[in-house]
Structure formats: structure tokens, C-alpha cells
Amino acid sequence: VQVGDSVVPGIWDTGAANTYLNWPAARAIGLSAENDPRVRASGSASGLEGQQVARHAAAGVSLAVAGTPLAAGDVRLSDLPVFRPFGLDARPAVLLGVDRMRDHPW
């Protein structure tokens, strides 16, 4: 998945309503939860086993898959537990939800 100028691994999750960048991916494109006007608190998300994890949101993050730009909109920022089994908890990664996939006949 292209995130800004970087290409990072992605998890295609047709059961996820929203797209998430993990914090390593967010930091790689210059986003921060502290004193960054582009980032706002956005409640919590349910983790893989039902646990709640903090999340933030940011607007204006461009994403593309195989050169195809994805729908615009907010992207969620969170270190969701689902990244861990894929070995993506400590390196930049994206979980693609239906909010960004629905406009293309994949």
C-alpha cells in the first residue's frame, strides 16, 4: 500500500469498516498524537479479541494500491492487535477497511 511517498505492507480486511495506519506508519509520514493539528483523538476501537485500544484520526492521508488511488477520507491511527500476528506491530503497516476499498471493482 502506498502511504504518502512510502510503500508499506497492508492487510486487506473486508470485515473492517475503517482503514487504520499503525503508529509506525503514521510517524513515517510525519503524524504525531502530540501537538499535531492534523491528528485528533477518535475514541477507541475493538481489538482482535474484543479489547479496546485507543485510536486517533487524521484527514488528508493519501493511499493507493498498485497505483490505484483509494477513496479520500479520514484514516484511523492505532496499534491494533491484528498487526501483531502478521509481524507488523513494530514496522509501518496499513489495515485496509471497506471505507477505502468500496469504490473499486477489485
Residue pairs with C-beta under 8 A, 6 or more apart in sequence:
1 7
1 8
1 9
1 10
1 63
1 64
1 65
1 94
1 96
2 62
2 63
2 64
2 65
2 67
3 21
3 25
3 28
3 29
3 61
3 62
3 63
3 92
3 94
4 28
4 29
4 61
4 62
5 29
6 25
6 28
6 29
6 92
8 25
8 28
8 91
8 92
8 93
8 94
9 86
9 88
9 91
9 92
9 93
9 94
10 65
10 93
10 94
10 95
10 96
11 82
11 83
11 86
11 88
11 93
11 94
11 95
11 96
12 96
12 101
13 82
13 95
13 96
13 97
14 98
14 101
16 95
16 96
16 97
16 98
17 97
17 98
17 99
18 45
18 74
18 75
18 76
18 97
18 99
19 63
19 70
19 75
19 76
19 94
19 95
19 96
19 97
19 99
19 100
20 45
20 55
20 75
20 76
20 77
20 78
20 80
20 94
20 95
20 97
21 29
21 31
21 61
21 75
21 76
21 77
21 92
21 93
21 94
22 77
22 78
22 79
22 80
22 83
22 88
22 89
22 92
22 93
22 94
22 95
23 33
23 77
23 78
23 79
24 90
24 91
24 92
24 93
25 92
25 93
25 94
26 32
26 39
26 58
26 77
28 92
29 61
31 38
31 39
31 58
31 61
31 77
32 39
33 39
33 41
33 56
33 77
38 58
38 59
38 60
39 56
39 57
39 58
39 77
40 56
40 57
40 58
41 54
41 56
42 55
42 56
42 57
42 74
42 76
42 77
43 55
44 52
44 53
44 54
44 55
45 52
45 53
45 55
45 76
45 78
45 80
46 52
46 53
47 53
47 80
47 81
47 82
48 80
48 81
48 82
48 85
49 81
51 81
53 78
53 79
53 80
53 81
54 78
55 76
55 77
55 78
56 76
56 77
56 78
57 74
57 75
57 76
57 77
58 74
58 75
58 77
59 73
59 74
59 75
61 75
62 69
62 72
63 69
63 70
63 75
63 94
63 96
63 100
64 70
65 96
68 104
70 96
70 100
70 101
70 103
70 104
71 99
71 100
71 101
71 102
71 103
73 99
73 100
79 89
80 95
82 95
83 89
83 93
83 95
86 93
